[in-house]
Amino acid sequence: MIMRNNRRAGNSFERYLSSLYKSIGFDSTTSRFSSREKDSQKVDLCGTDPINVQAKYTKNYPNFYELLSEMPNDGNYNIIHHKRNRGVGKAKEQIVVMKQSDWIQIVEMLKNEKLL
């Protein structure tokens, strides 16, 4: 029963993220719905290029380094959305994790376009 509830919560978090990405202009769907290949590559959303999105809804903090290394190396920015589901110090806001080199590249791009 607990496993089923955890799975349901994770699937709900993926659907939430899909609608979040839609609200900012992407044509997002969950990879469970759209692409078994992306799902097997640890990418939870489709239609978010140039970003690969993985959703993690867990009690504890996962090993972000390991999760990022398991995602595809296809030229897209790999990011992880994490939400804690309970526990002491439960964060009210979700976090997004990515490699520093990708973050610097995005900031440089925004600076070059005078958007930052």
N, C-alpha and C positions, 0 to 999 in steps of 0.2 A: 504494500500500500504506500509506504514512504517513497519507494522508487518511482511509482506511478505519479505521485504528487510532485516530486522533483522534476520529472520529465515534463509534466504539464506546465509547471512554473517556467521551466527553460523555454518551452515552445511559446508560451505567452510572451516572454521577454523578447524572443525573436520577432514575433508579430508586432509587438510594440515598437521595436527598432525599425522594422520595415515601414511602419506608418510614420515614424519620425523622419526617416530618410525621404519618404514621399512628400512630407510637408516642407522639405527644403529643396525640392525639385528633382529628386531622383525617381526613376521608375522601378522601385524596389519591390522584390518578393523574397520570401524565404527560400533558401536553397532546397529544403525538404520538399517544397512545392515545385520548384523550377528545374533543379539540376542535381541529380545524384552525384555527378562528377565533382561539382563544387562542394557539395556536402561532405564527400569523402576526403576533400582537401582541407577540411576544417574551416571552410568559409560558409557562414550561415545566411548571408544575404546575397542575392543576385540583383543586377541592375544598378550597382553602385560604383561602377568604374569611374575613376581610377583608384578606387578604394576596395580592398578586401576586408569584410567585416566578420569578426567572430564575436558571438555573444556568450557571456559567462554570467550565470546567476547562481551564486554559491554562498555558502556560509562563511568560508574562509577565503583568503586571497590565494588564487592559483599561482603556479610558477609561470609568470608572464614571459620570461625568457624562453622557456621550453615551448610554450604555446605559439609564440611568434616564429620560432624556428621551424615549427611544423606546418606553417602556412606556406602557400605557393610563393615561389620567387619568379613572378611573372611580369614585373615592372609596375605593378600596382602597389599602393601603400597598404601595408598590413596593419590593421588596428584591432584592438580588443575592447569591447564595451563590457565593463564589469559592474555588477550590482550585487551588493550583499543582501542576503535575504533575512538575516536575523543575527542575533548575538550582541555582545557588549560593544558599544561604540558603533552601532549600525549607522552607516553613512546615509545621510538623507539624499545625497546626490550621487549619481553614478560617476565612474571614472572611465576615461579612455586612455589606453596605453598603446604606444607605438615606439619604434626605434628612433633614437635621437637624430640619426642621420636623415631619416625621412622628415622629421619635424623641422630640421634646419632647412632642408630643401623647400618645404612648403613656405616657411617664413621668408626665405630669400625670394621665392617666386612672388609672394605678396608684396614684398618691398620693391622689387623690380617693376611691378605693375602699379606701384604707388597706391596700393590698397591698404597699406599698413604704415 
